[in-house]
């Protein structure tokens, strides 16, 4: 039987700055498209409440809301 979980295409925490759109909300780090096997636990970031920018407390990645 095949694994029903989709395979993530992007490596986790590969960049220090990510641009995200409102369609990506709710925002979590790592992003759903990132592989989780070599990353930190998923944490949700309140980017709208923080003026359109948020920083991950685990890896320090900076997220910027662009729309």
Order of alpha helices (4+ residues) and beta strands (2+ residues): beta-beta-beta-beta-beta
